[in-house]
Amino acid sequence: MVFDLLPAHRAPAHRAGSRRPPVVVGTAAARSAPVRSATVSSATVGSAPARSATVGLAAVRKAAVGSAADVLALQRTAGNRAVSGVLTAQRFAPGVAVGPVHVNHQLISVPIPAASTLQAGVPAGQRVDWSLEAGTAAIGSGTAIDTTGRVTLGADQQGGTITIKAADSTTPAATASIDVALIAAPESIASTAETGSARADEYGAAFQHTFAAPGGRSGAECEGGRVNEIFPRLPNPNGTQHRIETPFGPFTLETNNPRDVDGGWGIDASGTMTGDDNVAIGRRGLSIRPFIANASNPTPTQALPAEFTVSQDLRSVEVPTDRFRTAFATVDHKRELREDSPGAPQFVVTVNGVEHRDDYTGDAAVRNAQADAATVAVSAPGATNTVTISAESTPTGAPITFRIVGRALGCTIDPATGQLTIGTRPGTVRVRASIGRRHFDEVTVTITP
């Protein structure tokens, strides 16, 4: 029998193998790389038609494509390579125009990946002085911008947003600026939470991880990043379907495409995955019976608990190179059938140590058939002897049917209650307690003269 796990990431944004269509921001196609110049045009006060000497930042933001937060939100939903458009703010002085400022990468990993740069610029002919200002991230002690607009990130630079500012070299009041998101790589999983239930025909649940930045810092530094999964210990780690032999029979695991840098999950402002990891197994066909010892299964291959574990590696994506880093976390997904309390079996799915329990709903099993008297005398005229036969079901409450197998020796049995009425002939009577036709336990009663 086959137990099919429904796609591990059913939300369309995280479904295995899907890639996002091009996204258009403003009037520029979104999948161009690198991100080019700002969308707020420069203006000159004096030679141009009359205009206020100072343009308010709110008005510029309204005219711009969006804030760094807007771009991060777009990146989380559309992927690293689907981001275009930047935020530029301009402040004018009479007769002086600065900007718009542009950068080659508005989203970039920290530290900056090898062979990548963070370069700001302004239109040709403008002479500006460059500076950096803190946003959600403080400016690290080794972080600087040179006279050409090239940004160097220090070893202590943390993730978040910073602002690159250009000021006119002769009129410093005339400025333009742009926000850049520095994305720290997640270093570990800070916590895991259950976020929802599996489908009604499955055992399992949805889970989300919250990540920690390097040094155990807040995962908020990782906002705008992406992570995807790979199962390197399976025979075909780069595949999206994996057939696994388990104690419950063959099992098909469906996963994200591990080679898709736009797949998997984004990371939000709290450092948490932007979607669920659905870890489940189908209920249909999953039976407790092979693990219960009785007359029909006298030597089970394995007793309860029965489980199998699949280990998932999580890898983050480097920006803008779109390369996977080495795995920063290994998450065990355990699927287990167990019976901690007699007669109350449960299926337990565990992800990174967080358990989700479902009551077992499959076929019931029978065990421990016994007679309240193993030996009894034959019945005599006017003195009928009886013996009560009982058995246990798991889950408790399943109907059990009793019948005599082989020679009855004049005995009869109530199929529902298991009361055995002894006949007048001595010998041995075998009674079967069954759930269904092929699953049963048995007990014998000796009848003496």
C-alpha positions as a Python dict, from the first residue, in 0.01 Angstrom:
ca = {
    (1, 'M'): (0, 0, 0),
    (2, 'V'): (107, 354, -70),
    (3, 'F'): (68, 648, 165),
    (4, 'D'): (86, 971, -27),
    (5, 'L'): (191, 1288, 147),
    (6, 'L'): (14, 1578, -15),
    (7, 'P'): (251, 1849, -141),
    (8, 'A'): (458, 1965, 151),
    (9, 'H'): (392, 2330, 62),
    (10, 'R'): (40, 2359, -69),
    (11, 'A'): (17, 2739, -63),
    (12, 'P'): (58, 2847, -427),
    (13, 'A'): (348, 3077, -344),
    (14, 'H'): (544, 2785, -204),
    (15, 'R'): (431, 2493, -417),
    (16, 'A'): (713, 2274, -541),
    (17, 'G'): (838, 2359, -884),
    (18, 'S'): (648, 2685, -927),
    (19, 'R'): (826, 2995, -1050),
    (20, 'R'): (686, 3343, -1031),
    (21, 'P'): (587, 3537, -1342),
    (22, 'P'): (761, 3863, -1416),
    (23, 'V'): (644, 4147, -1193),
    (24, 'V'): (612, 4499, -1327),
    (25, 'V'): (686, 4786, -1090),
    (26, 'G'): (589, 5127, -1222),
    (27, 'T'): (682, 5120, -1587),
    (28, 'A'): (995, 4907, -1563),
    (29, 'A'): (996, 4530, -1611),
    (30, 'A'): (1071, 4382, -1272),
    (31, 'R'): (1307, 4096, -1346),
    (32, 'S'): (1591, 4309, -1474),
    (33, 'A'): (1914, 4283, -1277),
    (34, 'P'): (2077, 4480, -1143),
    (35, 'V'): (1811, 4720, -1015),
    (36, 'R'): (1864, 5049, -1189),
    (37, 'S'): (1793, 5411, -1118),
    (38, 'A'): (1520, 5569, -912),
    (39, 'T'): (1186, 5667, -1056),
    (40, 'V'): (1163, 6021, -917),
    (41, 'S'): (1297, 6261, -1178),
    (42, 'S'): (1529, 6544, -1089),
    (43, 'A'): (1410, 6907, -1101),
    (44, 'T'): (1581, 7242, -1121),
    (45, 'V'): (1443, 7546, -942),
    (46, 'G'): (1518, 7869, -1125),
    (47, 'S'): (1562, 7768, -1487),
    (48, 'A'): (1256, 7543, -1472),
    (49, 'P'): (897, 7661, -1425),
    (50, 'A'): (832, 7805, -1082),
    (51, 'R'): (841, 7545, -804),
    (52, 'S'): (884, 7539, -428),
    (53, 'A'): (1248, 7547, -323),
    (54, 'T'): (1199, 7244, -98),
    (55, 'V'): (1004, 6933, -199),
    (56, 'G'): (860, 6751, 102),
    (57, 'L'): (973, 6395, 160),
    (58, 'A'): (611, 6275, 181),
    (59, 'A'): (541, 6413, -165),
    (60, 'V'): (851, 6244, -304),
    (61, 'R'): (752, 5914, -144),
    (62, 'K'): (410, 5944, -299),
    (63, 'A'): (568, 5988, -640),
    (64, 'A'): (823, 5712, -588),
    (65, 'V'): (769, 5346, -660),
    (66, 'G'): (769, 5245, -297),
    (67, 'S'): (960, 5234, 27),
    (68, 'A'): (1225, 4982, 119),
    (69, 'A'): (954, 4802, 314),
    (70, 'D'): (742, 4788, -3),
    (71, 'V'): (1031, 4641, -196),
    (72, 'L'): (1098, 4387, 80),
    (73, 'A'): (733, 4284, 72),
    (74, 'L'): (752, 4242, -305),
    (75, 'Q'): (1072, 4043, -272),
    (76, 'R'): (921, 3809, -13),
    (77, 'T'): (627, 3726, -237),
    (78, 'A'): (792, 3743, -580),
    (79, 'G'): (1149, 3630, -521),
    (80, 'N'): (1490, 3789, -533),
    (81, 'R'): (1500, 3828, -908),
    (82, 'A'): (1155, 3985, -933),
    (83, 'V'): (1242, 4313, -762),
    (84, 'S'): (1277, 4643, -941),
    (85, 'G'): (1224, 5007, -851),
    (86, 'V'): (1381, 5201, -567),
    (87, 'L'): (1292, 5479, -333),
    (88, 'T'): (1465, 5809, -384),
    (89, 'A'): (1404, 6116, -172),
    (90, 'Q'): (1517, 6457, -299),
    (91, 'R'): (1559, 6793, -129),
    (92, 'F'): (1625, 7090, -354),
    (93, 'A'): (1802, 7418, -307),
    (94, 'P'): (1743, 7714, -541),
    (95, 'G'): (1900, 7644, -878),
    (96, 'V'): (2049, 7312, -766),
    (97, 'A'): (1934, 6961, -848),
    (98, 'V'): (2068, 6643, -697),
    (99, 'G'): (1969, 6293, -792),
    (100, 'P'): (1790, 6078, -840),
    (101, 'V'): (2022, 5840, -661),
    (102, 'H'): (2041, 5491, -801),
    (103, 'V'): (2209, 5173, -675),
    (104, 'N'): (2302, 4858, -856),
    (105, 'H'): (2137, 4643, -586),
    (106, 'Q'): (1862, 4764, -358),
    (107, 'L'): (1860, 4424, -185),
    (108, 'I'): (2196, 4272, -101),
    (109, 'S'): (2327, 4014, 141),
    (110, 'V'): (2550, 4112, 429),
    (111, 'P'): (2838, 4049, 407),
    (112, 'I'): (2840, 4145, 40),
    (113, 'P'): (2888, 3828, -168),
    (114, 'A'): (3217, 3771, -346),
    (115, 'A'): (3236, 3938, -688),
    (116, 'S'): (2940, 4164, -599),
    (117, 'T'): (2943, 4532, -517),
    (118, 'L'): (2709, 4792, -372),
    (119, 'Q'): (2749, 5099, -589),
    (120, 'A'): (2546, 5418, -574),
    (121, 'G'): (2537, 5688, -837),
    (122, 'V'): (2372, 6007, -960),
    (123, 'P'): (2320, 6143, -1312),
    (124, 'A'): (2633, 6243, -1501),
    (125, 'G'): (2766, 6589, -1427),
    (126, 'Q'): (2644, 6610, -1069),
    (127, 'R'): (2917, 6663, -809),
    (128, 'V'): (2807, 6517, -476),
    (129, 'D'): (2940, 6412, -139),
    (130, 'W'): (2826, 6072, -17),
    (131, 'S'): (2722, 5963, 331),
    (132, 'L'): (2539, 5677, 503),
    (133, 'E'): (2257, 5704, 754),
    (134, 'A'): (2108, 5440, 980),
    (135, 'G'): (1766, 5297, 904),
    (136, 'T'): (1648, 4988, 1084),
    (137, 'A'): (2016, 4891, 1096),
    (138, 'A'): (2288, 5094, 1264),
    (139, 'I'): (2591, 5182, 1055),
    (140, 'G'): (2868, 4938, 1150),
    (141, 'S'): (3206, 5070, 1256),
    (142, 'G'): (3368, 4935, 941),
    (143, 'T'): (3090, 5037, 703),
    (144, 'A'): (3168, 5331, 474),
    (145, 'I'): (3100, 5490, 137),
    (146, 'D'): (3379, 5636, -74),
    (147, 'T'): (3385, 5940, -299),
    (148, 'T'): (3263, 5735, -596),
    (149, 'G'): (2956, 5599, -415),
    (150, 'R'): (3104, 5255, -354),
    (151, 'V'): (2976, 5108, -23),
    (152, 'T'): (3193, 4882, 190),
    (153, 'L'): (3024, 4684, 466),
    (154, 'G'): (3224, 4626, 781),
    (155, 'A'): (3255, 4291, 950),
    (156, 'D'): (3025, 4412, 1227),
    (157, 'Q'): (2751, 4536, 991),
    (158, 'Q'): (2413, 4393, 1082),
    (159, 'G'): (2111, 4337, 862),
    (160, 'G'): (1833, 4589, 808),
    (161, 'T'): (1787, 4905, 605),
    (162, 'I'): (2036, 5187, 563),
    (163, 'T'): (2011, 5509, 364),
    (164, 'I'): (2265, 5623, 104),
    (165, 'K'): (2265, 6002, 81),
    (166, 'A'): (2408, 6233, -184),
    (167, 'A'): (2455, 6605, -108),
    (168, 'D'): (2559, 6868, -363),
    (169, 'S'): (2928, 6942, -312),
    (170, 'T'): (2876, 7318, -309),
    (171, 'T'): (2520, 7339, -173),
    (172, 'P'): (2487, 7068, 93),
    (173, 'A'): (2120, 7154, 151),
    (174, 'A'): (2041, 6998, -185),
    (175, 'T'): (2028, 6622, -127),
    (176, 'A'): (1888, 6298, -257),
    (177, 'S'): (1884, 5958, -92),
    (178, 'I'): (1787, 5597, -140),
    (179, 'D'): (1713, 5312, 99),
    (180, 'V'): (1897, 4981, 68),
    (181, 'A'): (1806, 4658, 245),
    (182, 'L'): (2096, 4457, 388),
    (183, 'I'): (1985, 4096, 432),
    (184, 'A'): (2160, 3887, 693),
    (185, 'A'): (2182, 3513, 641),
    (186, 'P'): (1984, 3309, 894),
    (187, 'E'): (2224, 3116, 1113),
    (188, 'S'): (1987, 2892, 1310),
    (189, 'I'): (1626, 2824, 1403),
    (190, 'A'): (1524, 3025, 1707),
    (191, 'S'): (1184, 2859, 1750),
    (192, 'T'): (925, 2643, 1577),
    (193, 'A'): (548, 2676, 1610),
    (194, 'E'): (248, 2478, 1492),
    (195, 'T'): (39, 2709, 1276),
    (196, 'G'): (-248, 2497, 1147),
    (197, 'S'): (-397, 2155, 1094),
    (198, 'A'): (-348, 1912, 811),
    (199, 'R'): (-641, 1813, 590),
    (200, 'A'): (-914, 1594, 736),
    (201, 'D'): (-780, 1289, 552),
    (202, 'E'): (-428, 1334, 689),
    (203, 'Y'): (-238, 1303, 1013),
    (204, 'G'): (-11, 1601, 1066),
    (205, 'A'): (1, 1980, 1084),
    (206, 'A'): (151, 2300, 944),
    (207, 'F'): (462, 2446, 1103),
    (208, 'Q'): (664, 2766, 1076),
    (209, 'H'): (1016, 2844, 1191),
    (210, 'T'): (1147, 3174, 1322),
    (211, 'F'): (1513, 3221, 1242),
    (212, 'A'): (1805, 3382, 1422),
    (213, 'A'): (2066, 3602, 1255),
    (214, 'P'): (2439, 3541, 1311),
    (215, 'G'): (2540, 3552, 1675),
    (216, 'G'): (2185, 3465, 1782),
    (217, 'R'): (2061, 3814, 1696),
    (218, 'S'): (1702, 3884, 1596),
    (219, 'G'): (1581, 3721, 1277),
    (220, 'A'): (1442, 4060, 1176),
    (221, 'E'): (1786, 4116, 1023),
    (222, 'C'): (1703, 3841, 774),
    (223, 'E'): (1391, 4015, 642),
    (224, 'G'): (1366, 3989, 267),
    (225, 'G'): (1571, 3671, 250),
    (226, 'R'): (1454, 3334, 124),
    (227, 'V'): (1506, 2977, 239),
    (228, 'N'): (1433, 2652, 63),
    (229, 'E'): (1452, 2287, 156),
    (230, 'I'): (1654, 1992, 38),
    (231, 'F'): (1653, 1632, 162),
    (232, 'P'): (2016, 1532, 99),
    (233, 'R'): (1992, 1194, 269),
    (234, 'L'): (1731, 1062, 24),
    (235, 'P'): (1842, 879, -291),
    (236, 'N'): (1743, 1166, -522),
    (237, 'P'): (1796, 1482, -318),
    (238, 'N'): (1743, 1717, -613),
    (239, 'G'): (1404, 1566, -697),
    (240, 'T'): (1058, 1675, -586),
    (241, 'Q'): (912, 1326, -531),
    (242, 'H'): (1071, 1068, -306),
    (243, 'R'): (951, 711, -251),
    (244, 'I'): (1047, 585, 94),
    (245, 'E'): (1006, 243, 252),
    (246, 'T'): (856, 283, 599),
    (247, 'P'): (706, 60, 872),
    (248, 'F'): (367, 159, 730),
    (249, 'G'): (450, 63, 373),
    (250, 'P'): (585, 265, 79),
    (251, 'F'): (550, 640, 130),
    (252, 'T'): (571, 916, -132),
    (253, 'L'): (708, 1248, -11),
    (254, 'E'): (653, 1555, -229),
    (255, 'T'): (880, 1853, -167),
    (256, 'N'): (974, 2193, -303),
    (257, 'N'): (1211, 2202, -596),
    (258, 'P'): (1540, 2230, -404),
    (259, 'R'): (1715, 2402, -696),
    (260, 'D'): (1460, 2686, -721),
    (261, 'V'): (1598, 3002, -558),
    (262, 'D'): (1254, 3162, -585),
    (263, 'G'): (1087, 2860, -421),
    (264, 'G'): (1051, 2776, -56),
    (265, 'W'): (965, 3057, 181),
    (266, 'G'): (1040, 3424, 232),
    (267, 'I'): (1139, 3572, 568),
    (268, 'D'): (926, 3846, 719),
    (269, 'A'): (1006, 4137, 950),
    (270, 'S'): (997, 3913, 1258),
    (271, 'G'): (1238, 3661, 1105),
    (272, 'T'): (958, 3409, 1050),
    (273, 'M'): (881, 3206, 739),
    (274, 'T'): (615, 3367, 521),
    (275, 'G'): (437, 3035, 464),
    (276, 'D'): (374, 2697, 621),
    (277, 'D'): (572, 2376, 602),
    (278, 'N'): (299, 2112, 585),
    (279, 'V'): (419, 1782, 731),
    (280, 'A'): (159, 1507, 704),
    (281, 'I'): (73, 1154, 598),
    (282, 'G'): (-252, 1016, 458),
    (283, 'R'): (-483, 838, 702),
    (284, 'R'): (-623, 597, 446),
    (285, 'G'): (-460, 256, 461),
    (286, 'L'): (-242, 331, 762),
    (287, 'S'): (-320, 50, 1008),
    (288, 'I'): (-220, -37, 1361),
    (289, 'R'): (-284, -408, 1305),
    (290, 'P'): (63, -512, 1181),
    (291, 'F'): (209, -395, 1513),
    (292, 'I'): (-31, -580, 1747),
    (293, 'A'): (42, -939, 1856),
    (294, 'N'): (-253, -1180, 1850),
    (295, 'A'): (-345, -1519, 1706),
    (296, 'S'): (-368, -1381, 1352),
    (297, 'N'): (-34, -1198, 1387),
    (298, 'P'): (161, -1397, 1647),
    (299, 'T'): (505, -1243, 1579),
    (300, 'P'): (484, -882, 1456),
    (301, 'T'): (791, -759, 1272),
    (302, 'Q'): (780, -451, 1493),
    (303, 'A'): (584, -350, 1801),
    (304, 'L'): (460, -2, 1879),
    (305, 'P'): (585, 265, 1863),
    (306, 'A'): (649, 255, 1490),
    (307, 'E'): (803, 554, 1316),
    (308, 'F'): (1020, 689, 1041),
    (309, 'T'): (1215, 1014, 1024),
    (310, 'V'): (1313, 1223, 724),
    (311, 'S'): (1575, 1494, 771),
    (312, 'Q'): (1525, 1826, 592),
    (313, 'D'): (1810, 2072, 538),
    (314, 'L'): (1731, 2443, 511),
    (315, 'R'): (1944, 2663, 287),
    (316, 'S'): (1925, 3041, 246),
    (317, 'V'): (1971, 3226, -81),
    (318, 'E'): (2252, 3478, -132),
    (319, 'V'): (2151, 3810, -289),
    (320, 'P'): (2207, 3919, -564),
    (321, 'T'): (2404, 3614, -680),
    (322, 'D'): (2105, 3381, -635),
    (323, 'R'): (2330, 3111, -498),
    (324, 'F'): (2234, 2870, -223),
    (325, 'R'): (2451, 2882, 85),
    (326, 'T'): (2540, 2566, 272),
    (327, 'A'): (2262, 2442, 499),
    (328, 'F'): (2225, 2635, 823),
    (329, 'A'): (1978, 2395, 990),
    (330, 'T'): (1874, 2030, 976),
    (331, 'V'): (1514, 1965, 1077),
    (332, 'D'): (1391, 1615, 1161),
    (333, 'H'): (1038, 1535, 1045),
    (334, 'K'): (920, 1231, 1242),
    (335, 'R'): (597, 1045, 1173),
    (336, 'E'): (509, 800, 1449),
    (337, 'L'): (225, 569, 1552),
    (338, 'R'): (227, 506, 1923),
    (339, 'E'): (6, 402, 2211),
    (340, 'D'): (108, 587, 2525),
    (341, 'S'): (-220, 488, 2694),
    (342, 'P'): (-369, 139, 2634),
    (343, 'G'): (-658, 158, 2393),
    (344, 'A'): (-582, 517, 2287),
    (345, 'P'): (-336, 505, 1995),
    (346, 'Q'): (-226, 832, 1835),
    (347, 'F'): (-35, 938, 1529),
    (348, 'V'): (228, 1194, 1621),
    (349, 'V'): (408, 1424, 1378),
    (350, 'T'): (715, 1596, 1522),
    (351, 'V'): (899, 1885, 1354),
    (352, 'N'): (1211, 2024, 1519),
    (353, 'G'): (1094, 1880, 1850),
    (354, 'V'): (741, 2027, 1830),
    (355, 'E'): (476, 1752, 1848),
    (356, 'H'): (133, 1742, 1689),
    (357, 'R'): (-93, 1455, 1801),
    (358, 'D'): (-395, 1312, 1620),
    (359, 'D'): (-613, 1032, 1750),
    (360, 'Y'): (-566, 722, 1537),
    (361, 'T'): (-874, 663, 1317),
    (362, 'G'): (-776, 354, 1118),
    (363, 'D'): (-883, -9, 1155),
    (364, 'A'): (-906, -129, 1514),
    (365, 'A'): (-699, -422, 1639),
    (366, 'V'): (-791, -700, 1885),
    (367, 'R'): (-568, -859, 2147),
    (368, 'N'): (-557, -1030, 2490),
    (369, 'A'): (-843, -1276, 2443),
    (370, 'Q'): (-899, -1458, 2771),
    (371, 'A'): (-1152, -1669, 2963),
    (372, 'D'): (-1256, -1593, 3318),
    (373, 'A'): (-1211, -1966, 3384),
    (374, 'A'): (-958, -2167, 3186),
    (375, 'T'): (-1103, -2498, 3313),
    (376, 'V'): (-1467, -2578, 3378),
    (377, 'A'): (-1673, -2891, 3441),
    (378, 'V'): (-1931, -3018, 3194),
    (379, 'S'): (-2283, -2897, 3246),
    (380, 'A'): (-2522, -3133, 3421),
    (381, 'P'): (-2901, -3151, 3387),
    (382, 'G'): (-3038, -2850, 3572),
    (383, 'A'): (-2688, -2710, 3637),
    (384, 'T'): (-2555, -2524, 3330),
    (385, 'N'): (-2204, -2388, 3356),
    (386, 'T'): (-2084, -2074, 3174),
    (387, 'V'): (-1753, -1904, 3105),
    (388, 'T'): (-1711, -1540, 2996),
    (389, 'I'): (-1471, -1475, 2712),
    (390, 'S'): (-1328, -1123, 2675),
    (391, 'A'): (-1078, -939, 2455),
    (392, 'E'): (-938, -588, 2416),
    (393, 'S'): (-966, -361, 2117),
    (394, 'T'): (-743, -69, 2033),
    (395, 'P'): (-879, 191, 1994),
    (396, 'T'): (-1110, 103, 2283),
    (397, 'G'): (-1475, 56, 2196),
    (398, 'A'): (-1448, -128, 1865),
    (399, 'P'): (-1706, -410, 1838),
    (400, 'I'): (-1562, -760, 1884),
    (401, 'T'): (-1735, -1075, 1759),
    (402, 'F'): (-1697, -1410, 1941),
    (403, 'R'): (-1741, -1756, 1789),
    (404, 'I'): (-1637, -2114, 1848),
    (405, 'V'): (-1374, -2247, 1606),
    (406, 'G'): (-1358, -2626, 1552),
    (407, 'R'): (-1544, -2880, 1774),
    (408, 'A'): (-1810, -2716, 1986),
    (409, 'L'): (-1867, -3019, 2220),
    (410, 'G'): (-2223, -2904, 2268),
    (411, 'C'): (-2118, -2552, 2372),
    (412, 'T'): (-2270, -2231, 2241),
    (413, 'I'): (-2151, -1868, 2263),
    (414, 'D'): (-2316, -1529, 2248),
    (415, 'P'): (-2131, -1351, 1961),
    (416, 'A'): (-2172, -1007, 2117),
    (417, 'T'): (-2109, -1068, 2488),
    (418, 'G'): (-1870, -1364, 2466),
    (419, 'Q'): (-2067, -1573, 2719),
    (420, 'L'): (-1980, -1939, 2654),
    (421, 'T'): (-2242, -2193, 2762),
    (422, 'I'): (-2074, -2524, 2841),
    (423, 'G'): (-2207, -2845, 2689),
    (424, 'T'): (-2218, -3198, 2832),
    (425, 'R'): (-1906, -3341, 2669),
    (426, 'P'): (-1551, -3298, 2797),
    (427, 'G'): (-1259, -3172, 2583),
    (428, 'T'): (-1114, -2842, 2465),
    (429, 'V'): (-1308, -2562, 2299),
    (430, 'R'): (-1135, -2284, 2105),
    (431, 'V'): (-1302, -1941, 2095),
    (432, 'R'): (-1207, -1670, 1849),
    (433, 'A'): (-1248, -1296, 1918),
    (434, 'S'): (-1235, -1106, 1592),
    (435, 'I'): (-1266, -763, 1435),
    (436, 'G'): (-1330, -832, 1070),
    (437, 'R'): (-1273, -1170, 908),
    (438, 'R'): (-894, -1194, 916),
    (439, 'H'): (-792, -1014, 1233),
    (440, 'F'): (-845, -1209, 1555),
    (441, 'D'): (-718, -1346, 1880),
    (442, 'E'): (-806, -1684, 2035),
    (443, 'V'): (-837, -1855, 2372),
    (444, 'T'): (-909, -2217, 2472),
    (445, 'V'): (-1130, -2351, 2750),
    (446, 'T'): (-1079, -2702, 2891),
    (447, 'I'): (-1396, -2888, 2986),
    (448, 'T'): (-1356, -3167, 3241),
    (449, 'P'): (-1595, -3459, 3307),
}
